Structures are given as C-alpha cells and as structure tokens.
Amino acid sequence: MSEGLYFRPLGFLYGAAAKAAVGQGYAALLAGGPVAFSLIEIIEGAPGKAARRIVSVADLAASKEGAAAGRLALMTAPRAPLAGLTLDRPRVMGIVNVTPDSFSDGGLYDATDAAIAHAAALVKQGADILDIGGESTRPGSDPVDAAREVERTLPVIQGLKGVKAVISADTRKSAVMRRAAEMGAGIVNDVSALTHDPDSLDTVAASGLPVILMHALGDPKTMQDSPVYEDVVLEVYDFLDARIAICEAAGIARERLVVDPGIGFGKTLEHNLALLESIALYHSLGAPVLLGVSRKRFIGTLTGEDDPRKRAYGSIGAALSAVAQGVQIHRVHDVGETVRALTLWRAAINGSPEGAV
C-alpha cells in the first residue's frame, strides 16, 4: 500500500540514449523497457495535500530508504508475459462490442457472425488481443443480466478459436467470466476491478487467468453525473493499490494483474487529462498498465468532433502520449491505424526501420 508515498517516473529516454544512460547508472528501464527514466517525482501526503519533489534515479537508488527501494524495484522489474504475450513492446487490444448500445459502434456487430468477422479483421490489422464484451458500460447505460451477456459473447468466443490473438472477456460478472474461461478466453477485463460481483474474485483466482483491474467512480448509469476528487491521479492510484492487495490475498499473484486508470469512467475532461499527464505513476504498482481512451467523449470535446467514429486521430494522439510514458497495452477501436502509428513510433525512437519490428 502507498501509505501516502508515491513515485512517478520522469525524464524519459529512448533508443540509444536510454541504453547509454542506463549503462552509466543515470537512468533505469521502466518495467523492463523500451522506455527509460532518469528522474522521479516523490509525492508525499494525502491526496489534495501532498508535497512534491524531484530527485534523480541515481540518487534514489543510492538512498537507504526502504520504501523507495521497494517502489523503484516495482517500477523497473520486467513485466511477466500476459497470457503468453511479451510486454517488451506496446500491445494493441481490439474492441469487439457484441452490443446494441455501445457509444461508438453499438449495433454494428451485435450479431454473432458480424462480431466474428469484425474480430478476424482486427487480427489481420495487427490486434494482439481481442476484447469481447456483451454489456455496454458507456455513461448512462443500463446493466445486462448474465444470461443475456453469455448469449451474446460465448458464440463469438467459440467462433474465434484458433485466431492468432489472445481472447479477453470484458465483463463484470463471475458467471460470464467462468463460461468465457471454459471457452478459451485468456484474460478477464473487469471495469469494476472485481468489485461488482462478490463471486468474481474467487472465480478469477480459480481460473488462473490474468485480470485487468480498472478504476471507475460509481456505476456506469450515474458515474458521469458529478465526479469529484481531491486529486484524481493519487486517488485512482490508491484504489488500484488496494485492489492489488486484495487480489494477492485471494491468491491472484501480481504477475497476473494489469491496471487501468479508467479514462472516462467517472471523470471529467480535466480528470482525464490529469491521468494522461501522470499515467507513468501507475508503473510503480508493479503491474502492466492499460490505456483505454479510444473515441471517447473528451476527445470530441477537445477537437470538436461529434461523431465517435471520426475520433481515431485523437485516440492515437493519446496513445502515443501514453506509450512515451511506457504504457504497455492500448485498448482501441481503430486497430490498423493504431498499429501503424506505434510502428512509426518504435522506428523513430530507435532511429532504424529494424526498431519497428
């Protein structure tokens, strides 16, 4: 647990400069690479009342402070493969909403055949993970019962057996998690961080699957009514830190956990931007970080684009900002465009076309 002490990596380095700085002891690799960091912002105190100072990685590494050494180790430790996927490069999770009412593509793929075809197309575009969901969690949405969710998603998961991508079950319900695992899903993605269903914690523990823990303030029906925080970045951190501890106590090892700050889930425009600015903080939780900003309303607010399907450029801009801070997994609708943008990013930071591979 943080106990009012937080460590945010800063001073990011890439490519040859990163390797040289790490080799000379001036920087450390963030979660095993490819991004290095040379500075750390130390934040002390409760959200809304915290003091901040910046120190060098070299000075922090030389200090005798136990808490600092522990968090530095969590920040730098290479992340374990996620359902067989190495995390030494950015991974793309393609969204497959088998729903009639999702905010961006509701109704387009709610038929089984259409969803399977769409998912297969995303794999061809470069998706590493397919996130299959049967319940919309957009702001203002109504819940769907587990039986209906299973009816929507299980045939799709079954129809995708053999695809060259990991299947993720996007659900808050233990019954759906259990059935999805039986059908071959490799990841559970829960927007409630295993808090919505009292049986979900034990279900995931027994499944052996990794799970994505996302922060959300309240229920999807009301979460955007009036979200308030003293310090959204630190409060989201504290929530995720506490959920990790609960998962570990239940037998879900940290190596099976992914954290997601939950952009747009009980957050204003200002909250979303604050999270994007400081998303590197979440690496000190010792788990891979996922970002889900694709086509969201705040992008339209900033750019004046009302049609969610025309917000790919904003989604990619946010993804590139996050990948520059070491974020490993990007949950997107526009897979092909995102994969190409990340390919260029990797080639540019390495100064070579071979760096894009």
TAPE-V199399 format. One line per field, one symbol per residue. burial: 1 if it has 24 or more other ideal C-beta (glycine too) atoms within 12 Angstrom, else 0. A space follows every 10 residues. Layout:
burial=???
This chain:
burial=0100111111 1111100100 1100001111 1111111111 1110000001 0000111001 1000000100 1101111111 0110101011 1111111111 1111110011 0101110111 1110111111 1111111110 1011010011 0111111011 0010111111 1111111111 1011111111 1111111001 1011101011 1111111101 0011001010 1111111111 1111011101 0101011111 1111111100 1111110111 1111111111 1111111111 0000000100 1101111111 1111111111 1111101110 1110110011 0000000
